[in-house]
Every structure is written in structure tokens, then in C-alpha cells.
Amino acid sequence: MGMNISSGDGDDQLNSTINTTPLVDVMLVMLIIFLITIPVVIKTVPVELPNVSNTPTITKPENIVIAVTKEGEYYWNDSRLSDKAALLAQLKTITMMKPQPEVHIRGDLNGRYEHVGRLVLYCQRAGISKIGFITEPTR
């Protein structure tokens, strides 16, 4: 076994270079890991996405338009409903019609979603099968 012992005559010089071999090794390992994992992450399920078209709402005379104000008041085709019971009674009467009319909901921009959500819940409880939302198109 050999051991290098300094003789003390000052021949030792300070090595000021950086050993880059470990850095290159780590970078190569990371490159290999990324090359292996990226194709797995990029794979997606092949789905045919629908095309979007903006068609104006065709309002039939039998459709019901329910407006919700920002205070939470309900209007049935321009007439104000007094309470929840009146709304549920009106909704139950239209569920018996054949064919069942669509319910179009117009919610106030500054209103809380809670009021519109309750209206959707009332429509579900009454058995309405077709609910739509009327929005203002962007200009």
C-alpha cells in the first residue's frame, strides 16, 4: 500500500479546477429518465371533440322562460311568483303535458348561483327533463 506523504518542501500545488465528471453523470441520468417518462405522460385517450357552433335559440310558444333576479325572485314568463310552493306547483303542472315543454332559465349576471341552483333542483324534483340556460352573447 502506498501513501503519499508530503515532504514539506512546497512541491504541493493547489488544484483549482472543478471536476465535472459527477455533474455530467448526473445530467446523463436525468436525460435518460426524462426520455423514458415523457412518452408515457404525453399519451392521451383518442377522443373526437365536438365542433362548436353558435345557433340562436329557437323559442317555441310552449317553452317556459323562468327569470331569476339577483335578489332571488323568480319570474314565470314575466309574471312574478310569490314563493317556492307556487313555483313547484307551476313546474308540476307542466310535467304532465305531452310533449313536455322546455324550461329556459335566465339568471341575473350579478345574482348568486345559489338561486339558479335551487331553480334547477326544483325542476329536477318536479320531473322536468329539458332545462336550458339563456345567456347574452359576447359582442
Secondary structure as the mmCIF struct_conf table of DSSP 4:
data_model
#
loop_
_struct_conf.conf_type_id
_struct_conf.id
_struct_conf.beg_label_comp_id
_struct_conf.beg_label_asym_id
_struct_conf.beg_label_seq_id
_struct_conf.end_label_comp_id
_struct_conf.end_label_asym_id
_struct_conf.end_label_seq_id
BEND BEND1 GLY A 8 GLY A 10
HELX_RH_AL_P HELX_RH_AL_P1 THR A 21 ILE A 42
HELX_LH_PP_P HELX_LH_PP_P1 LEU A 49 VAL A 52
TURN_TY1_P TURN_TY1_P1 PRO A 61 GLU A 62
STRN STRN1 ILE A 64 VAL A 68
TURN_TY1_P TURN_TY1_P2 LYS A 70 GLU A 71
STRN STRN2 TYR A 74 TRP A 76
TURN_TY1_P TURN_TY1_P3 ASN A 77 ASP A 78
STRN STRN3 SER A 79 ARG A 80
BEND BEND2 ASP A 83 ASP A 83
HELX_RH_AL_P HELX_RH_AL_P2 LYS A 84 THR A 95
TURN_TY1_P TURN_TY1_P4 MET A 96 MET A 96
BEND BEND3 MET A 97 PRO A 99
HELX_LH_PP_P HELX_LH_PP_P2 GLN A 100 GLU A 102
STRN STRN4 VAL A 103 GLY A 107
TURN_TY1_P TURN_TY1_P5 LEU A 109 ASN A 110
BEND BEND4 GLY A 111 GLY A 111
HELX_RH_AL_P HELX_RH_AL_P3 TYR A 113 ALA A 126
TURN_TY1_P TURN_TY1_P6 GLY A 127 GLY A 127
STRN STRN5 ILE A 131 PHE A 133
HELX_LH_PP_P HELX_LH_PP_P3 GLU A 136 THR A 138
#
